[in-house]
Amino acid sequence: MRLLLVPVLIALALIGLTDALLVRRAPRHFLPQQKMDRAVAAGAGCILLLGDSRMEAAYSAPALHEALRRNSADRCVSDLSIGATDISGAYLAAREYLSRGSRPKLTVIGKVAD
């Protein structure tokens, strides 16, 4: 029994150390968190984009900025379209965005009925 105790304690210590490191570092590498941080950093008065992976694939930042610039309506864009989510995920992202003090000028929700 004592022979088993030392490896188990070492394994538990390694699991605890790994957990402590991931808790501090992992959120910075989580794609939705990165998008939220960039969206909030863009400031107030931006165009807020919400949707799933189809919205993420369809959105082209250069095309949108060029179209807005040509029409003298260029403004910042906060892209919170996140793949593998449904409409409730878009609403949760919008709620978090608003709770952080950001106020969009316009919100665009990309939704496909399926």
C-alpha positions in Angstrom: 0.0 0.0 0.0 2.9 2.4 0.8 4.4 1.8 -2.7 1.2 3.1 -4.2 0.8 6.1 -2.0 3.9 8.0 -3.3 2.9 7.8 -7.0 -0.6 8.8 -6.2 0.5 11.8 -4.2 2.9 12.8 -7.0 0.1 12.5 -9.6 -2.3 14.6 -7.5 0.4 17.3 -7.0 1.0 17.4 -10.8 -2.8 17.6 -11.5 -3.1 20.4 -9.0 -0.1 22.3 -10.5 -1.5 21.8 -14.1 -4.9 23.1 -13.0 -3.4 26.2 -11.3 -1.5 27.0 -14.5 -4.4 26.5 -16.8 -6.8 28.6 -14.6 -4.4 31.6 -15.0 -3.3 31.2 -18.6 -6.1 29.4 -20.5 -8.7 32.3 -20.7 -6.2 34.4 -22.8 -6.1 31.6 -25.4 -9.9 31.0 -25.5 -11.1 32.3 -28.8 -14.4 33.8 -27.6 -12.6 35.6 -24.8 -10.1 37.0 -27.2 -13.0 38.2 -29.5 -14.8 39.8 -26.5 -11.7 41.6 -25.3 -11.1 43.0 -28.8 -14.7 44.0 -29.2 -14.8 45.8 -25.9 -11.5 47.5 -26.6 -12.9 48.9 -29.9 -14.9 51.3 -27.8 -18.5 52.6 -27.9 -20.5 53.4 -31.0 -19.3 50.5 -33.1 -21.2 48.1 -35.3 -21.8 44.9 -33.3 -21.8 41.7 -35.3 -23.4 38.6 -33.7 -24.0 35.1 -35.1 -22.7 31.6 -35.5 -20.0 30.1 -37.7 -21.8 31.1 -40.9 -21.7 34.7 -39.9 -18.1 34.4 -39.0 -17.3 32.9 -42.4 -19.4 35.5 -44.2 -18.0 38.6 -42.6 -15.2 40.3 -44.4 -13.6 43.2 -42.5 -12.0 44.8 -45.5 -15.2 44.6 -47.6 -17.3 46.1 -44.8 -14.9 48.9 -44.1 -14.6 49.8 -47.8 -18.3 49.9 -48.3 -18.8 52.1 -45.2 -15.9 54.3 -46.2 -17.4 54.9 -49.7 -20.6 55.9 -48.1 -19.0 58.2 -45.6 -20.2 56.1 -42.7 -17.0 54.3 -41.6 -17.0 53.3 -38.0 -15.4 50.6 -35.8 -16.7 47.0 -35.9 -17.0 44.7 -32.9 -17.2 41.2 -34.2 -18.6 38.7 -31.7 -19.7 36.0 -34.2 -18.7 32.7 -32.6 -18.7 29.4 -34.3 -20.6 26.4 -32.9 -23.2 28.5 -31.1 -26.9 29.0 -31.6 -28.9 32.2 -31.3 -28.8 31.9 -27.5 -25.0 32.1 -27.6 -25.3 35.3 -29.6 -27.6 36.8 -27.1 -25.2 35.8 -24.2 -22.3 37.4 -26.1 -24.3 40.6 -26.6 -25.4 40.6 -22.9 -21.7 40.3 -21.8 -20.6 43.0 -24.3 -23.3 45.4 -22.9 -22.5 44.5 -19.3 -18.9 45.6 -19.9 -20.1 49.1 -20.7 -19.9 49.0 -24.5 -22.8 50.5 -26.4 -23.0 49.7 -30.1 -24.4 52.1 -32.7 -25.9 49.2 -34.7 -26.2 45.5 -34.1 -26.3 43.0 -36.9 -27.4 39.4 -36.1 -26.6 36.7 -38.7 -29.2 34.0 -38.3 -30.3 31.2 -40.6 -33.5 29.4 -39.8 -32.7 25.7 -39.8 
